[in-house]
Amino acid sequence: MQEVKPSQQGTGLAVASLVVGILSLMLICCAVSPLTGLVAVALGVAHMRRSPAKRGLAIAGISTGAVGAVLGILAAMLGVKVWRAFNTPPPPPPPLPTNFVVRPTFTLKDGRRVEAGTAFGATMDGGEPVLLSALHLLGQAGGLDKQIPAEQVPDVVTAVTLFNMDRSQRVGVAGKGLLREGFPIGEGPTESDCRGDIVAFQLSKQSRIGVAPLAKENPPFLSRVWVVGKEFSKAGAAADLLPGLVWMPTHKNIVVVMQTPFDLSGFSGAPAVNEKGAIVGMVVGGSSGRDGRPIVLLNPVADVRKQLESVQRE
């Protein structure tokens, strides 16, 4: 009878270990990944104890199984964290200054007026207060036939009159435009690049506009934020604070999943603030998500700060 060599014996457990290990990597987003990963490790260890054959397959099975188990556990922990974040009622919103968020009317050099969107008062590191809003409002979004380029805004916009949220009372004015660089959303390096969609104006010291500080850095994943603004269909002179969760913070934009349904119309240029009341971004776009809860795109505060730093250096 022919003798069976050790290299031909007991390869089934090694092969099974590798197959189950690969399966555990494919099931990382499923709850069974940690279990299949541990099974792959157990099969690989059992093979190495029984036979010296196909040790490479067994080691590969143990490695993929261990990685699958660890990543599966981490994915499960992240899933629990996300579930808790979306199912825990938001804390009370931060206190904000009166008339921090306003409705702007932009007066153009040719006499036309643009009444669109939202604006807000901001200060950076204790510097001079400025009025911030979205550049794309000075285009078709604001009823104009074409977009006013960023470099022309200080020359074309001669004044900005500011009203409370239902436009029942004038609360101040803003003067000279401060920025000559930027681009409206959809016209940047990529379609979702929000970084250039900003205008800034000097705030008159006589204006009754509240200001809030710009945060030092962009908000982290799953942090609480509030978008401050008002639906056109709702009565009232004061802005509402609408809670959301940061879902995808990048250097080009910050994606926020809102926790309450509302109509996004009129929110372009509205600020988003964190639990301390510091500004973390500005609304420049969005879409309707599940259950009518909007998904909002923010111009990141890190880029807003960069734009204003260029003005301060001049």
PyMOL commands that set and color helices and strands:
alter all, ss='L'
color gray80, all
select helices_A, chain A and resi 6-8+12-26+33-50+55-87+135-138+140-142+150-156+290-292+301-312
alter helices_A, ss='H'
color red, helices_A
select strands_A, chain A and resi 101-108+113-115+119-123+130-133+157-163+170-177+199-203+211-213+224-229+240-249+254-258+271-273+279-288+294-300
alter strands_A, ss='S'
color yellow, strands_A
deselect
rebuild
show_as cartoon
